[in-house]
């Protein structure tokens, strides 16, 4: 994964690097150093963000359905 993809995935997830680091309970400096000075992104970051985005989308869709279809 490159820096541009990481930034794009964070944007899609509506997360800042700081929020991402807080969710993962890692130091911000760690997440901020990825992609700099030859430091690669961990192998799991892309799949984690992709699943986070998909889950967020599903939750939003669930709420829309709940509000519009499951009215009492």
N, C-alpha and C positions, 0 to 999 in steps of 0.2 A: 504494500500500500504506500502511496506517496502522500505528500503533504496536502496537495489539492483535494484528493479523495477524502482524506481525514476531515478537512475543513468542510467539505460538501456534506459528509455524513453528519457531522455535528450540527450543521445548519438544518438539515432535514429533521434531525432529532430535536431541534430547537433547544440545544444545549450549548453553553459556553465550555471552554476547556476546564474552567474552574468548577462548574456544575458537574461535568463529566467525572473529574477527579473526586469530587465529594461523594457522588453516587458510588463510585468504586472503592472509596475509602483509601485512596492513594494520595501521596503528596502532589500538589499542583505542579511543583517543579519537575516531577517525574513525567507527567503527561505533557508538559510544556517542552521537555527536552526531546521527545520523540520526533524524528525527522530532521534533527539538527546535528551537525558535526558527525555525520556518518552513523548516527544512532537510528536503527530501524524501529518501526512500530511493532509491538508484540503481535504474534500471529493471530491472536484471538480478538483484537480490537475491531476489525472489519465485521466479523460475524456478530460480535456483541452489539455493535451499533445498528447493524441491519435488523437484528431481532428486536432491539429496543424500539426502532422506528415502526416495524410491523406491529408490535404489541400496542404501541401508542395509537396507531391508526385503527386497530381493532377495537380498542377501548372507546375511541371517539365514535366509531360506527355503532357500537353497542348502545351508547347513550342516545344517538340519533334514533335508532330503532325503538328503544325503550320509550322515548318521548313521543314518537309519532305513530307507532304501531300498537304498542301495548298499553294504550290509554284505557283506563277503567271506565 
